Amino acid sequence: MGFALVNIIPGRYVLTAIEDGWELQWAEEGVLKPYLRKWQTMEIASNEVKKVTLKIDGAGTAARAGSNKF
């Protein structure tokens, strides 16, 4: 499983992949806390191409690997 993001604005980003996370209440304090330990930070420069592989986090535990290109 994978996807590509294009035309990313240069800057510093925090990445995570959460399995079946569409129902999470993102704006509520503490909801994302169980997932914090697997977040990755990265810096994107102008016209830079990067490939990142994240482990999908299902309910706070790694479920399977996903591959994403930036």
mmCIF file as gemmi writes it, N, C-alpha and C atoms, coordinates in Angstrom:
data_model
loop_
_atom_site.group_PDB
_atom_site.id
_atom_site.type_symbol
_atom_site.label_atom_id
_atom_site.label_alt_id
_atom_site.label_comp_id
_atom_site.label_asym_id
_atom_site.label_entity_id
_atom_site.label_seq_id
_atom_site.pdbx_PDB_ins_code
_atom_site.Cartn_x
_atom_site.Cartn_y
_atom_site.Cartn_z
_atom_site.occupancy
_atom_site.B_iso_or_equiv
_atom_site.pdbx_formal_charge
_atom_site.auth_seq_id
_atom_site.auth_asym_id
_atom_site.pdbx_PDB_model_num
ATOM 1 N N . MET Axp A 1 ? 0.851 -1.168 0 1 0 ? 1 A 1
ATOM 2 C CA . MET Axp A 1 ? 0 0 0 1 0 ? 1 A 1
ATOM 3 C C . MET Axp A 1 ? 0.893 1.226 0 1 0 ? 1 A 1
ATOM 4 N N . GLY Axp A 2 ? 0.551 2.228 -0.758 1 0 ? 2 A 1
ATOM 5 C CA . GLY Axp A 2 ? 1.345 3.436 -0.777 1 0 ? 2 A 1
ATOM 6 C C . GLY Axp A 2 ? 0.609 4.56 -1.476 1 0 ? 2 A 1
ATOM 7 N N . PHE Axp A 3 ? 1.176 5.741 -1.376 1 0 ? 3 A 1
ATOM 8 C CA . PHE Axp A 3 ? 0.635 6.899 -2.062 1 0 ? 3 A 1
ATOM 9 C C . PHE Axp A 3 ? 1.729 7.934 -2.209 1 0 ? 3 A 1
ATOM 10 N N . ALA Axp A 4 ? 1.5 8.906 -3.069 1 0 ? 4 A 1
ATOM 11 C CA . ALA Axp A 4 ? 2.477 9.967 -3.305 1 0 ? 4 A 1
ATOM 12 C C . ALA Axp A 4 ? 1.827 11.314 -3.032 1 0 ? 4 A 1
ATOM 13 N N . LEU Axp A 5 ? 2.587 12.207 -2.436 1 0 ? 5 A 1
ATOM 14 C CA . LEU Axp A 5 ? 2.164 13.588 -2.232 1 0 ? 5 A 1
ATOM 15 C C . LEU Axp A 5 ? 3.064 14.46 -3.091 1 0 ? 5 A 1
ATOM 16 N N . VAL Axp A 6 ? 2.479 15.38 -3.838 1 0 ? 6 A 1
ATOM 17 C CA . VAL Axp A 6 ? 3.267 16.258 -4.704 1 0 ? 6 A 1
ATOM 18 C C . VAL Axp A 6 ? 3.033 17.716 -4.312 1 0 ? 6 A 1
ATOM 19 N N . ASN Axp A 7 ? 3.948 18.574 -4.739 1 0 ? 7 A 1
ATOM 20 C CA . ASN Axp A 7 ? 3.86 20.013 -4.466 1 0 ? 7 A 1
ATOM 21 C C . ASN Axp A 7 ? 3.772 20.323 -2.977 1 0 ? 7 A 1
ATOM 22 N N . ILE Axp A 8 ? 4.578 19.632 -2.188 1 0 ? 8 A 1
ATOM 23 C CA . ILE Axp A 8 ? 4.627 19.866 -0.746 1 0 ? 8 A 1
ATOM 24 C C . ILE Axp A 8 ? 5.401 21.157 -0.484 1 0 ? 8 A 1
ATOM 25 N N . ILE Axp A 9 ? 4.881 22.009 0.365 1 0 ? 9 A 1
ATOM 26 C CA . ILE Axp A 9 ? 5.565 23.241 0.746 1 0 ? 9 A 1
ATOM 27 C C . ILE Axp A 9 ? 6.782 22.871 1.587 1 0 ? 9 A 1
ATOM 28 N N . PRO Axp A 10 ? 7.963 23.421 1.273 1 0 ? 10 A 1
ATOM 29 C CA . PRO Axp A 10 ? 9.159 23.115 2.064 1 0 ? 10 A 1
ATOM 30 C C . PRO Axp A 10 ? 8.94 23.435 3.543 1 0 ? 10 A 1
ATOM 31 N N . GLY Axp A 11 ? 9.484 22.591 4.401 1 0 ? 11 A 1
ATOM 32 C CA . GLY Axp A 11 ? 9.352 22.811 5.837 1 0 ? 11 A 1
ATOM 33 C C . GLY Axp A 11 ? 9.559 21.532 6.614 1 0 ? 11 A 1
ATOM 34 N N . ARG Axp A 12 ? 9.268 21.614 7.906 1 0 ? 12 A 1
ATOM 35 C CA . ARG Axp A 12 ? 9.413 20.471 8.799 1 0 ? 12 A 1
ATOM 36 C C . ARG Axp A 12 ? 8.028 19.859 9.025 1 0 ? 12 A 1
ATOM 37 N N . TYR Axp A 13 ? 7.955 18.54 8.955 1 0 ? 13 A 1
ATOM 38 C CA . TYR Axp A 13 ? 6.688 17.828 9.071 1 0 ? 13 A 1
ATOM 39 C C . TYR Axp A 13 ? 6.779 16.709 10.096 1 0 ? 13 A 1
ATOM 40 N N . VAL Axp A 14 ? 5.633 16.359 10.652 1 0 ? 14 A 1
ATOM 41 C CA . VAL Axp A 14 ? 5.496 15.211 11.541 1 0 ? 14 A 1
ATOM 42 C C . VAL Axp A 14 ? 4.613 14.215 10.803 1 0 ? 14 A 1
ATOM 43 N N . LEU Axp A 15 ? 5.069 12.959 10.707 1 0 ? 15 A 1
ATOM 44 C CA . LEU Axp A 15 ? 4.354 11.932 9.949 1 0 ? 15 A 1
ATOM 45 C C . LEU Axp A 15 ? 3.898 10.802 10.855 1 0 ? 15 A 1
ATOM 46 N N . THR Axp A 16 ? 2.731 10.289 10.566 1 0 ? 16 A 1
ATOM 47 C CA . THR Axp A 16 ? 2.249 9.084 11.23 1 0 ? 16 A 1
ATOM 48 C C . THR Axp A 16 ? 1.247 8.399 10.308 1 0 ? 16 A 1
ATOM 49 N N . ALA Axp A 17 ? 1.03 7.134 10.509 1 0 ? 17 A 1
ATOM 50 C CA . ALA Axp A 17 ? 0.021 6.375 9.766 1 0 ? 17 A 1
ATOM 51 C C . ALA Axp A 17 ? -0.808 5.615 10.794 1 0 ? 17 A 1
ATOM 52 N N . ILE Axp A 18 ? -2.108 5.853 10.779 1 0 ? 18 A 1
ATOM 53 C CA . ILE Axp A 18 ? -3.005 5.231 11.752 1 0 ? 18 A 1
ATOM 54 C C . ILE Axp A 18 ? -4.025 4.393 10.995 1 0 ? 18 A 1
ATOM 55 N N . GLU Axp A 19 ? -4.09 3.128 11.326 1 0 ? 19 A 1
ATOM 56 C CA . GLU Axp A 19 ? -5.04 2.23 10.674 1 0 ? 19 A 1
ATOM 57 C C . GLU Axp A 19 ? -6.456 2.529 11.157 1 0 ? 19 A 1
ATOM 58 N N . ASP Axp A 20 ? -7.38 2.679 10.209 1 0 ? 20 A 1
ATOM 59 C CA . ASP Axp A 20 ? -8.791 2.938 10.52 1 0 ? 20 A 1
ATOM 60 C C . ASP Axp A 20 ? -8.958 4.121 11.47 1 0 ? 20 A 1
ATOM 61 N N . GLY Axp A 21 ? -8.254 5.211 11.204 1 0 ? 21 A 1
ATOM 62 C CA . GLY Axp A 21 ? -8.3 6.38 12.081 1 0 ? 21 A 1
ATOM 63 C C . GLY Axp A 21 ? -9.337 7.422 11.712 1 0 ? 21 A 1
ATOM 64 N N . TRP Axp A 22 ? -10.166 7.145 10.726 1 0 ? 22 A 1
ATOM 65 C CA . TRP Axp A 22 ? -11.137 8.142 10.269 1 0 ? 22 A 1
ATOM 66 C C . TRP Axp A 22 ? -12.157 8.498 11.339 1 0 ? 22 A 1
ATOM 67 N N . GLU Axp A 23 ? -12.41 7.625 12.261 1 0 ? 23 A 1
ATOM 68 C CA . GLU Axp A 23 ? -13.412 7.886 13.297 1 0 ? 23 A 1
ATOM 69 C C . GLU Axp A 23 ? -12.831 8.584 14.527 1 0 ? 23 A 1
ATOM 70 N N . LEU Axp A 24 ? -11.505 8.773 14.567 1 0 ? 24 A 1
ATOM 71 C CA . LEU Axp A 24 ? -10.883 9.435 15.718 1 0 ? 24 A 1
ATOM 72 C C . LEU Axp A 24 ? -11.303 10.9 15.788 1 0 ? 24 A 1
ATOM 73 N N . GLN Axp A 25 ? -11.478 11.391 16.984 1 0 ? 25 A 1
ATOM 74 C CA . GLN Axp A 25 ? -11.812 12.797 17.219 1 0 ? 25 A 1
ATOM 75 C C . GLN Axp A 25 ? -10.506 13.576 17.362 1 0 ? 25 A 1
ATOM 76 N N . TRP Axp A 26 ? -9.872 13.923 16.234 1 0 ? 26 A 1
ATOM 77 C CA . TRP Axp A 26 ? -8.538 14.519 16.193 1 0 ? 26 A 1
ATOM 78 C C . TRP Axp A 26 ? -8.398 15.753 17.073 1 0 ? 26 A 1
ATOM 79 N N . ALA Axp A 27 ? -9.435 16.569 17.17 1 0 ? 27 A 1
ATOM 80 C CA . ALA Axp A 27 ? -9.35 17.842 17.894 1 0 ? 27 A 1
ATOM 81 C C . ALA Axp A 27 ? -9.426 17.672 19.411 1 0 ? 27 A 1
ATOM 82 N N . GLU Axp A 28 ? -9.849 16.514 19.876 1 0 ? 28 A 1
ATOM 83 C CA . GLU Axp A 28 ? -9.976 16.3 21.321 1 0 ? 28 A 1
ATOM 84 C C . GLU Axp A 28 ? -8.618 16.014 21.947 1 0 ? 28 A 1
ATOM 85 N N . GLU Axp A 29 ? -8.355 16.688 23.055 1 0 ? 29 A 1
ATOM 86 C CA . GLU Axp A 29 ? -7.081 16.54 23.758 1 0 ? 29 A 1
ATOM 87 C C . GLU Axp A 29 ? -6.847 15.087 24.164 1 0 ? 29 A 1
ATOM 88 N N . GLY Axp A 30 ? -5.661 14.586 23.901 1 0 ? 30 A 1
ATOM 89 C CA . GLY Axp A 30 ? -5.266 13.251 24.32 1 0 ? 30 A 1
ATOM 90 C C . GLY Axp A 30 ? -5.603 12.129 23.359 1 0 ? 30 A 1
ATOM 91 N N . VAL Axp A 31 ? -6.413 12.394 22.336 1 0 ? 31 A 1
ATOM 92 C CA . VAL Axp A 31 ? -6.828 11.331 21.418 1 0 ? 31 A 1
ATOM 93 C C . VAL Axp A 31 ? -5.634 10.737 20.666 1 0 ? 31 A 1
ATOM 94 N N . LEU Axp A 32 ? -4.693 11.568 20.257 1 0 ? 32 A 1
ATOM 95 C CA . LEU Axp A 32 ? -3.545 11.086 19.484 1 0 ? 32 A 1
ATOM 96 C C . LEU Axp A 32 ? -2.377 10.64 20.354 1 0 ? 32 A 1
ATOM 97 N N . LYS Axp A 33 ? -2.485 10.821 21.651 1 0 ? 33 A 1
ATOM 98 C CA . LYS Axp A 33 ? -1.378 10.496 22.558 1 0 ? 33 A 1
ATOM 99 C C . LYS Axp A 33 ? -0.87 9.056 22.413 1 0 ? 33 A 1
ATOM 100 N N . PRO Axp A 34 ? -1.726 8.037 22.275 1 0 ? 34 A 1
ATOM 101 C CA . PRO Axp A 34 ? -1.215 6.666 22.129 1 0 ? 34 A 1
ATOM 102 C C . PRO Axp A 34 ? -0.354 6.465 20.876 1 0 ? 34 A 1
ATOM 103 N N . TYR Axp A 35 ? -0.475 7.359 19.906 1 0 ? 35 A 1
ATOM 104 C CA . TYR Axp A 35 ? 0.244 7.213 18.643 1 0 ? 35 A 1
ATOM 105 C C . TYR Axp A 35 ? 1.555 7.997 18.608 1 0 ? 35 A 1
ATOM 106 N N . LEU Axp A 36 ? 1.8 8.847 19.586 1 0 ? 36 A 1
ATOM 107 C CA . LEU Axp A 36 ? 2.965 9.737 19.575 1 0 ? 36 A 1
ATOM 108 C C . LEU Axp A 36 ? 4.29 9.008 19.451 1 0 ? 36 A 1
ATOM 109 N N . ARG Axp A 37 ? 4.43 7.86 20.049 1 0 ? 37 A 1
ATOM 110 C CA . ARG Axp A 37 ? 5.727 7.169 20.062 1 0 ? 37 A 1
ATOM 111 C C . ARG Axp A 37 ? 6.175 6.723 18.674 1 0 ? 37 A 1
ATOM 112 N N . LYS Axp A 38 ? 5.266 6.656 17.72 1 0 ? 38 A 1
ATOM 113 C CA . LYS Axp A 38 ? 5.627 6.213 16.37 1 0 ? 38 A 1
ATOM 114 C C . LYS Axp A 38 ? 5.702 7.353 15.362 1 0 ? 38 A 1
ATOM 115 N N . TRP Axp A 39 ? 5.506 8.58 15.813 1 0 ? 39 A 1
ATOM 116 C CA . TRP Axp A 39 ? 5.59 9.707 14.888 1 0 ? 39 A 1
ATOM 117 C C . TRP Axp A 39 ? 7.018 9.887 14.422 1 0 ? 39 A 1
ATOM 118 N N . GLN Axp A 40 ? 7.188 10.279 13.168 1 0 ? 40 A 1
ATOM 119 C CA . GLN Axp A 40 ? 8.506 10.579 12.599 1 0 ? 40 A 1
ATOM 120 C C . GLN Axp A 40 ? 8.511 12.032 12.147 1 0 ? 40 A 1
ATOM 121 N N . THR Axp A 41 ? 9.619 12.715 12.369 1 0 ? 41 A 1
ATOM 122 C CA . THR Axp A 41 ? 9.75 14.074 11.855 1 0 ? 41 A 1
ATOM 123 C C . THR Axp A 41 ? 10.65 14.042 10.627 1 0 ? 41 A 1
ATOM 124 N N . MET Axp A 42 ? 10.402 14.966 9.72 1 0 ? 42 A 1
ATOM 125 C CA . MET Axp A 42 ? 11.254 15.075 8.539 1 0 ? 42 A 1
ATOM 126 C C . MET Axp A 42 ? 11.213 16.497 8.014 1 0 ? 42 A 1
ATOM 127 N N . GLU Axp A 43 ? 12.263 16.856 7.322 1 0 ? 43 A 1
ATOM 128 C CA . GLU Axp A 43 ? 12.386 18.174 6.7 1 0 ? 43 A 1
ATOM 129 C C . GLU Axp A 43 ? 12.314 17.986 5.189 1 0 ? 43 A 1
ATOM 130 N N . ILE Axp A 44 ? 11.502 18.805 4.529 1 0 ? 44 A 1
ATOM 131 C CA . ILE Axp A 44 ? 11.378 18.764 3.08 1 0 ? 44 A 1
ATOM 132 C C . ILE Axp A 44 ? 11.934 20.073 2.52 1 0 ? 44 A 1
ATOM 133 N N . ALA Axp A 45 ? 12.912 19.976 1.618 1 0 ? 45 A 1
ATOM 134 C CA . ALA Axp A 45 ? 13.477 21.15 0.954 1 0 ? 45 A 1
ATOM 135 C C . ALA Axp A 45 ? 12.757 21.372 -0.38 1 0 ? 45 A 1
ATOM 136 N N . SER Axp A 46 ? 12.936 22.524 -0.95 1 0 ? 46 A 1
ATOM 137 C CA . SER Axp A 46 ? 12.338 22.853 -2.237 1 0 ? 46 A 1
ATOM 138 C C . SER Axp A 46 ? 12.784 21.848 -3.302 1 0 ? 46 A 1
ATOM 139 N N . ASN Axp A 47 ? 11.838 21.317 -4.064 1 0 ? 47 A 1
ATOM 140 C CA . ASN Axp A 47 ? 12.09 20.354 -5.151 1 0 ? 47 A 1
ATOM 141 C C . ASN Axp A 47 ? 12.734 19.052 -4.692 1 0 ? 47 A 1
ATOM 142 N N . GLU Axp A 48 ? 12.628 18.724 -3.428 1 0 ? 48 A 1
ATOM 143 C CA . GLU Axp A 48 ? 13.221 17.495 -2.903 1 0 ? 48 A 1
ATOM 144 C C . GLU Axp A 48 ? 12.252 16.327 -3.059 1 0 ? 48 A 1
ATOM 145 N N . VAL Axp A 49 ? 12.792 15.16 -3.357 1 0 ? 49 A 1
ATOM 146 C CA . VAL Axp A 49 ? 12.002 13.935 -3.444 1 0 ? 49 A 1
ATOM 147 C C . VAL Axp A 49 ? 12.5 13 -2.353 1 0 ? 49 A 1
ATOM 148 N N . LYS Axp A 50 ? 11.576 12.496 -1.54 1 0 ? 50 A 1
ATOM 149 C CA . LYS Axp A 50 ? 11.931 11.557 -0.474 1 0 ? 50 A 1
ATOM 150 C C . LYS Axp A 50 ? 10.963 10.39 -0.501 1 0 ? 50 A 1
ATOM 151 N N . LYS Axp A 51 ? 11.453 9.243 -0.088 1 0 ? 51 A 1
ATOM 152 C CA . LYS Axp A 51 ? 10.6 8.071 0.092 1 0 ? 51 A 1
ATOM 153 C C . LYS Axp A 51 ? 10.634 7.732 1.575 1 0 ? 51 A 1
ATOM 154 N N . VAL Axp A 52 ? 9.46 7.575 2.157 1 0 ? 52 A 1
ATOM 155 C CA . VAL Axp A 52 ? 9.341 7.311 3.588 1 0 ? 52 A 1
ATOM 156 C C . VAL Axp A 52 ? 8.492 6.068 3.779 1 0 ? 52 A 1
ATOM 157 N N . THR Axp A 53 ? 8.901 5.201 4.665 1 0 ? 53 A 1
ATOM 158 C CA . THR Axp A 53 ? 8.104 4.032 5.029 1 0 ? 53 A 1
ATOM 159 C C . THR Axp A 53 ? 7.685 4.183 6.48 1 0 ? 53 A 1
ATOM 160 N N . LEU Axp A 54 ? 6.389 4.11 6.715 1 0 ? 54 A 1
ATOM 161 C CA . LEU Axp A 54 ? 5.834 4.221 8.061 1 0 ? 54 A 1
ATOM 162 C C . LEU Axp A 54 ? 5.167 2.917 8.45 1 0 ? 54 A 1
ATOM 163 N N . LYS Axp A 55 ? 5.208 2.592 9.72 1 0 ? 55 A 1
ATOM 164 C CA . LYS Axp A 55 ? 4.421 1.471 10.227 1 0 ? 55 A 1
ATOM 165 C C . LYS Axp A 55 ? 3.041 2.005 10.574 1 0 ? 55 A 1
ATOM 166 N N . ILE Axp A 56 ? 2.016 1.326 10.104 1 0 ? 56 A 1
ATOM 167 C CA . ILE Axp A 56 ? 0.653 1.738 10.401 1 0 ? 56 A 1
ATOM 168 C C . ILE Axp A 56 ? 0.338 1.364 11.829 1 0 ? 56 A 1
ATOM 169 N N . ASP Axp A 57 ? -0.207 2.315 12.564 1 0 ? 57 A 1
ATOM 170 C CA . ASP Axp A 57 ? -0.498 2.139 13.977 1 0 ? 57 A 1
ATOM 171 C C . ASP Axp A 57 ? -1.998 1.914 14.149 1 0 ? 57 A 1
ATOM 172 N N . GLY Axp A 58 ? -2.385 0.719 14.557 1 0 ? 58 A 1
ATOM 173 C CA . GLY Axp A 58 ? -3.778 0.412 14.805 1 0 ? 58 A 1
ATOM 174 C C . GLY Axp A 58 ? -4.027 0.357 16.301 1 0 ? 58 A 1
ATOM 175 N N . ALA Axp A 59 ? -4.787 1.281 16.827 1 0 ? 59 A 1
ATOM 176 C CA . ALA Axp A 59 ? -5.105 1.359 18.258 1 0 ? 59 A 1
ATOM 177 C C . ALA Axp A 59 ? -3.847 1.376 19.116 1 0 ? 59 A 1
ATOM 178 N N . GLY Axp A 60 ? -2.833 2.093 18.656 1 0 ? 60 A 1
ATOM 179 C CA . GLY Axp A 60 ? -1.619 2.25 19.448 1 0 ? 60 A 1
ATOM 180 C C . GLY Axp A 60 ? -0.574 1.174 19.249 1 0 ? 60 A 1
ATOM 181 N N . THR Axp A 61 ? -0.818 0.2 18.359 1 0 ? 61 A 1
ATOM 182 C CA . THR Axp A 61 ? 0.174 -0.851 18.112 1 0 ? 61 A 1
ATOM 183 C C . THR Axp A 61 ? 0.434 -0.965 16.623 1 0 ? 61 A 1
ATOM 184 N N . ALA Axp A 62 ? 1.645 -1.332 16.248 1 0 ? 62 A 1
ATOM 185 C CA . ALA Axp A 62 ? 1.989 -1.463 14.832 1 0 ? 62 A 1
ATOM 186 C C . ALA Axp A 62 ? 1.223 -2.628 14.228 1 0 ? 62 A 1
ATOM 187 N N . ALA Axp A 63 ? 0.566 -2.385 13.119 1 0 ? 63 A 1
ATOM 188 C CA . ALA Axp A 63 ? -0.24 -3.423 12.495 1 0 ? 63 A 1
ATOM 189 C C . ALA Axp A 63 ? 0.421 -3.977 11.235 1 0 ? 63 A 1
ATOM 190 N N . ARG Axp A 64 ? 0.845 -3.105 10.333 1 0 ? 64 A 1
ATOM 191 C CA . ARG Axp A 64 ? 1.511 -3.528 9.105 1 0 ? 64 A 1
ATOM 192 C C . ARG Axp A 64 ? 2.277 -2.336 8.556 1 0 ? 64 A 1
ATOM 193 N N . ALA Axp A 65 ? 3.117 -2.57 7.582 1 0 ? 65 A 1
ATOM 194 C CA . ALA Axp A 65 ? 3.941 -1.484 7.037 1 0 ? 65 A 1
ATOM 195 C C . ALA Axp A 65 ? 3.268 -0.863 5.826 1 0 ? 65 A 1
ATOM 196 N N . GLY Axp A 66 ? 3.451 0.44 5.654 1 0 ? 66 A 1
ATOM 197 C CA . GLY Axp A 66 ? 2.965 1.163 4.486 1 0 ? 66 A 1
ATOM 198 C C . GLY Axp A 66 ? 4.109 1.976 3.91 1 0 ? 66 A 1
ATOM 199 N N . SER Axp A 67 ? 4.09 2.224 2.625 1 0 ? 67 A 1
ATOM 200 C CA . SER Axp A 67 ? 5.16 2.98 1.983 1 0 ? 67 A 1
ATOM 201 C C . SER Axp A 67 ? 4.577 4.233 1.356 1 0 ? 67 A 1
ATOM 202 N N . ASN Axp A 68 ? 5.184 5.372 1.638 1 0 ? 68 A 1
ATOM 203 C CA . ASN Axp A 68 ? 4.694 6.65 1.141 1 0 ? 68 A 1
ATOM 204 C C . ASN Axp A 68 ? 5.846 7.435 0.532 1 0 ? 68 A 1
ATOM 205 N N . LYS Axp A 69 ? 5.601 8.117 -0.579 1 0 ? 69 A 1
ATOM 206 C CA . LYS Axp A 69 ? 6.631 8.932 -1.234 1 0 ? 69 A 1
ATOM 207 C C . LYS Axp A 69 ? 6.257 10.399 -1.104 1 0 ? 69 A 1
ATOM 208 N N . PHE Axp A 70 ? 7.251 11.234 -0.818 1 0 ? 70 A 1
ATOM 209 C CA . PHE Axp A 70 ? 7.041 12.678 -0.711 1 0 ? 70 A 1
ATOM 210 C C . PHE Axp A 70 ? 7.948 13.37 -1.688 1 0 ? 70 A 1
